[in-house]
Amino acid sequence: MTLSFADFASSLTYDDLPPEVLKVLRRSFTDTMGVAAIGSTTEMSQAAYQGACAMFGATHTGRARVMMRGTELSPAGAAMANAFTVDSVDAHDGTSPCKGHAGSAIFPALMAVADAEASLGRPVDGETFAMLLALAYEVSYRAGLAQHATCADYHTSGAWTAVGVAVAVARMLGLDREQIRHAAGIAEYHGPRSQMMRCIDFPTMLRDGVGWGAPTGVTAAYLAQAGFTGAPALTCEGEDEAPFWADLGDAWRLVEDTHYKPYPCCRWSHPSVDAVADLMREHDLHHNQVASVEIKTFHNATRLAGHAPASLDEFAYGIAFPVATMIVRGQIGVTELTDDTLQDPDIKRISSATTLVDDPHYTKISVGKRWAEASMTLTDGRTINAAPRTPRGDTDLPLTDQDISEKFHLFADPVLGEKRATEIEKLSGRFDSLTADELQKLHSLCLTST
């Protein structure tokens, strides 16, 4: 039976979660922690950490540890530092229909608040944490779809994940139905409606807005707990937005829409990276044999130029340079996320010889999908072509469990060591079955210093 937003948010239980929902949550837990591990090494993460330490000391709401660092801050402060850490490496899970990401806000925020609650003697167990994650994802995705349909600008994920985070944190804090409504409204009103295409055109550490979306959601829940009002959240309860909530309780958007990224760069570049990887392998090529590359894709993707990135932020929001990196290195992993990569002469040569073509057909059909085709001209004069494609990792071309595991270890092992990474993978793969003490052990593995 379809539920109203408020009833769903206030009454969801672990027993309501279908097996396919739990499978997505387990995969996202593992996947996100791998991204957090490598993210903790970035300049962006360090800068955000220093800013959070300056602004958000521990309070009476509990002590929340910062991912991979262990420093104790307020729940909002840890959520901010954690979200910027995950968002600093563009490899976290996403949702193509919303053109954004939820896990990069949800895990940082909910782990921070759960850690704070544990410090006050109120730990949550695995089943409860799974319910909260599912609630945060489902509300975030639906609020995101509603916002994209009813707002003129393309806002970052922080705008709508703030709402999902607020609802889930409010449930964790034991708020009632009306307080949860107010938490959602506060978060929606104060959420960072930042312009995504600005960061595409001018890549910096602003990224996808979740660095402010996560703490906004956390703060909204604590405000609602204190009696602050803000209902309704129009993305959840507005008349124009109602179609996006019509099947709530019957269908799960988080199952239908969650994708996983094999590469740490913007999703819009992935079909092109996949295509050149296939061409290199199928034709048994060395990068010295590649003279030039042509990428046909949708309009917004062509704004991801990035032929000569000056920073890893520009690398993340590019097509040409990630494509060239895949051609030269055969992977885009930890060793590629360094300043040395930006100066690699072989990568720079192929990147500068890569042409992006704004194709009207791909623009037309890239609604909820990301289309591209690639061709290479070789030094012997031949041109080889890859068929038009969408990226691996979408629900129609899913990554396998082995793919997720290999990606996790590619990112986490060099930072955490294989033993610690393996323990995180083992526990996150069954986190919903853990006792409160066991879940706190898993959180500690993710929240203590590397």
N, C-alpha and C positions, 0 to 999 in steps of 0.2 A: 504494500500500500504506500502510495506517495505521501511523504511528510512535508510539512512546512519547514522552512529553514530553521526556525527557532526550535521546533520540536526535534528535528534531526540533531541539531547541535547539542541539545541538552539531554538527549536520551540514548544516544548511540552507545552500544556496548561491544566488547570484544566478540561476543557470540554472534553479533550481526555481521561480522566481516567474512565474506566468502574466501575460499582458499586462494583464488586468483588475486585478491587484494593483498593478502598476506605475502604472497610470492613477490609482488611488486615492492612492498615495503622492505622485505628482507634484502632484495637486490639493491634497492636504493640506499639502505643503511651501509652495506659493504662498499658500494660504488662511491658514495659521498665521503666516506672516511678515507678512501684512497686519494681522492681529490684534496681533502683537507690536509693530508700528510705532505704532499708536494706543495700545496698552497702555503703551508707554514714557512716555506723557505723563500718566499717572494718578497720583494721590496714593498709591494702593496700591502701584504699581510703585516709586515713589520711597522709600516707607517700607521695603519689602522689600529694595531695593537697599542702603539704609543699614544695615539689620540684617545682611545678608550680608557687607558690607564689614567690619563690626565683628567678625564671627565666623569668617570663612572666607578668610583671606589665601592667596596663592599658596603652593604647597608643592612638594616634589620630584616630585609626581605630574604636574606640568606647570602651565602658566599658561593658564587658560580665560577668555576675554573674556565680559563680560556683554552680552546683547542690546541693541543700539541705544545702548550707552554706551561700550563698549571697555575698561572697567576690568578689570584682570586679577585673578582670584581663583582659588581651588582649583576643581577640577572640580565638587565638591559645592556650593561656594558659588555658582558661576556657574549651576549647574542650579537652585538654589533661587531666585535672583534672576530667572532667565529664566522659570521656571514661574509665579511670582507675576505677572510682567509679562504673560504670555499670558493667565493666568486673570483678570486685572483687567478685561478686557473680554469679556463672555460671548458670544463670537461664533465660538469655535473649533469644530472638527469634534467629532462626538459619536457615541455608539452608543445608540440607544433601548432595545434589550434590556437593557443594563447600566445604563440611566438615568444615564449619565455621559459622560466625555470621556477620550480617551487621548492625542491629539496634543498637548494642552496640557502634558503631562508628558514625552512621548517626545522631541519635537523639542528642547525646552529642555535635557534631560539629554544626549541623544546628540550634539547640537552642541557642548555644553560639553566633553564627554570627547574628541570628535574634535579640537576646538581644542587641548586640552591635549596630546593625543598628537602633533599636528602640531608643537607647540612643542618637543617632545622628539625631533623628527626622524622621527616615525612617522605620517605622514599617511595617511588612507584615501581611496580613490577613490570615484567615484560608485556603481559596482556594489556595492562592499562596504557603503557607507552605505545603499543601498536594501535589501540583505539584512538589515542590522541593524534598520532601521525596520520592515520586514515582520515580523521576529521579535518585536520589542517590541510591535507592535500585536496580533499574533495571540495571543501569550501573555497580554497584558493583557486582551483581550476574553474569552478563555476563562476566565481566573482570575476575572474580574469576574462572569461568568455563574455560575460555581461558587460564589463567595462569596454572591451574592444568593440562591442556592437553598438554601444550607446555614447561613447566619447569620441570626439573627432581626432584627437592626437593618439599616437602610438606610445603608450606609457611603458616604462620599465616594469619588470616583474615585482619590484618592491611595492608598487602601488596596490596590487591585489593580493600578494602573499601576506602583507600586513594584516589583512582581514582574516585569512585562514589561521595565521599564527595567533592572533588575538582570541579567536574562538577556542582554539585548542588549549591555550594557556589558561583561559578563563575556566574551562572544564577542569584542568589540572588543579587549579586553586579552589575548586569546589563551588564556583559561582552558580547561581540559579538561572533559570531560563531568561528572565528579563535582564539580569546583569550580563549574560552572554550577548544578548542583543545590543546592549549598550557598548560592550567591548568592541563588537564588530563595527558599530557606527563610529566610535571614536577612532579606531584604526583606519577606517575608510576615509574619514575626514582629514586626518593628519598624515595619511600615508604619502610617500614620496612620489607624486605624479610627475616623475622626471621623463624627459623626452629621449626615447631610445635612439632615434636616428641621429641625434646630436652626438652620441657616443660612437655611433657607427662612422660618422663623418670626421669626428675629432677624437680618436681613441685616447683615453686617459684611464686613470684608476677609478673613475666613476662607475664603470661597468653597468650591471643590470639593476642597480637600485636596491638590492636586497640588504646591503650594509646598513641602510636606514629602514627598510621595510621590516626586518626582523626585530630590532629594538622598538620600533613604533608599535608593532603588534604586542610585544611583551608589555610595554608601558601602558597600552590601552587596557589590557586585562587588569593590571594593578590599579589603574584609575577607576575602572568599573567596580572593582572590589571595594574601593574607598567611597563609593557613592557617586562618582562622576557619571553624568548621563551623556548619551550620544546617539541613541537609536532614532530612526532605523538606519541601517546601512542600505543605501539604495541599490547597490549591486547585488544584494541578497534579497531585498524585500520590495524593490520598486516595481511598479506595474509594467513598465517597458522591459524590465529584466526578468519578469516571471517565466518566460519560455525556457530559460536556461536552468531553472530549478524544477521544472514540471515533473521530471522523472526521478527526483531525489528520493533515495531509499529503495528504488527499484533498479537503477543502473548506477555504475561506478565509472565516472570520467577518469579517475586515476588509473584504471585498468586499460581503458580504451585509448588514452592519450599519452601515457608516459613513454618517453623514448630515452635511450642511453647513447652516450657519445663515445665512440672509440678514440677520438682525437681531441686534444685540448685547444680548440679554436672554435670560432662561431659556427653554429650548425649550418648556416647558409653556405659555407665552404665545403661541407662534408661530401655532397655528391660528387664534386669535382675531385676531391682528394681520393675518394673511393675509386673513381674512374681511372685516374692516372696510376694508382696502385695496381689495379687490374691490368692495365696496358703494360706496365713494366714487367709484371710477372708473366703474363701470357706470351709476351714476345721476347722474354729473357733478355731484357735490355740493361745496359749500363748507362748511367746518367750522361756520360760523355757522348753517347749516341743521340741525345735529344738536342735538336737545334732550336725548336720553339714549341709553344703550347697555345692552343686556343680554347677558351672556355665560353660556351654559350649558356646563359642562365637568366634568371628573372631580375627585374630592374633593381630592387633594393640590394640584392647581392652584388651587383656591379659597383655599388658604392663602397664595398669592402675591397678597395684597391690593394693597398699594402704591398706594393712592389718593392719598396725599400724601407721596411719598418725601422724606426729609430729606437723603439722600445718593445718590450714584450707585450705591452698593451696594444700597440699597433699590430704586432704579430697576430694576436688573438682575433682582431677584427680585420682580417685580410683573407684573400683567396689566393692571389698569385704566390705569395711567399710560403704559405702552408703547402700549396701544391708542389712548389719547387723543393721544399724540404722533404716531402714524401718521395719525390723522384730521386733525390740524392741520398737520403738517409734510409729510406725504406720504413720509417716509423716516425711518429711525433710523440716522444715520451719525455722522461725527465731530462735526459741529456740534450734534448732539443730546446728545452725551455731555459736557455742561458743566453747571455749577451754575446758569447762567442758564436753562437749559431747565426746571429744577425750579421756577422762579418764573414761568414763562410763564402768564399769566392765562387764555388760551384753552385750553391743555392742562389746567390745573388745573380749569377749569369742567367740561370733558367727563369728566375722570377722576372727579371727585366725583359726576357723574351716571351713572356706570357701575356696574351691579349684577352681581355674580357669583352664579351659581346652582349649587349642588352637586347634580349630576344623577347619580342612581344608575346609570342606564344607561351613561353615559359612563365612570363609574368601573369598571363591569364590563368594558367592552370596551377600556379603555385599558391593555392588557397588551402591552408592546412597541410600543405606538402612543400617540399623544396626540390625543384627540378633543375638539372643541369646536364650538359653533355660536353665531353672533352675530346680533343684531337691533338695529336703530336706530329710535328714534322721532324723527321730524323735527318741526321747528317748525310745519309746516302740519298736523300731526296724523296724518300717514301713518306706518305702521310698515313697514319693509322688512327682509327676512330673507335671510340667507345660508345655504346648505345646510350641514349638518354636514360637518366636514372634519378631516383630519389636516394637519400642516404641510408646506409646501414644503421640499425638501431631503432628505427621506427617499428611499430607493431606489425607491419606487413613484411619487414625484413629484420626480424629481431636478432639481437645479439644472444648467443647461447650463454648458459651459465659458465662455461669454460672461458668464453670471451670476456665476461665480466670479471672472472677470477684473474685472468692474465693481465687485464688492464689494471686491476687493483694492485697486483704485485709489481707491475711495471712502475707504478707511481709510488707505492708505499715502501717497498723493500729498501730502496736506496736511502730513505729518510729514517724509517723506523727500525730497520733491520728485519730480516726474514722471520725470525721467531716471533717478535711482537706483532708483525703484520699478519702472520698466520693465525695467531690467537684472536686478533680482532675479526678476521674473516670467519673463523669458526663460530665465534659467539654471535656476530651480527647475522649470520645465516640462520640462526634459530632464536633470535633475541626475544621473540614474543613468548617463548616457553621459559624464559629465565625468571627466577625469583627476584625479589627486590635487591637482595645482596649481590646476586650474579649480574643483574643489569648494571648496578653501580660499579661492579668490577669492569664491565665492558666500557662504561662511560669513562672510568679512570684511565683505561688503556688509550682512550681517544683524547683525553683532556689533560694528561700530564706531559711534562717536557720531553721533547725528542732528544 
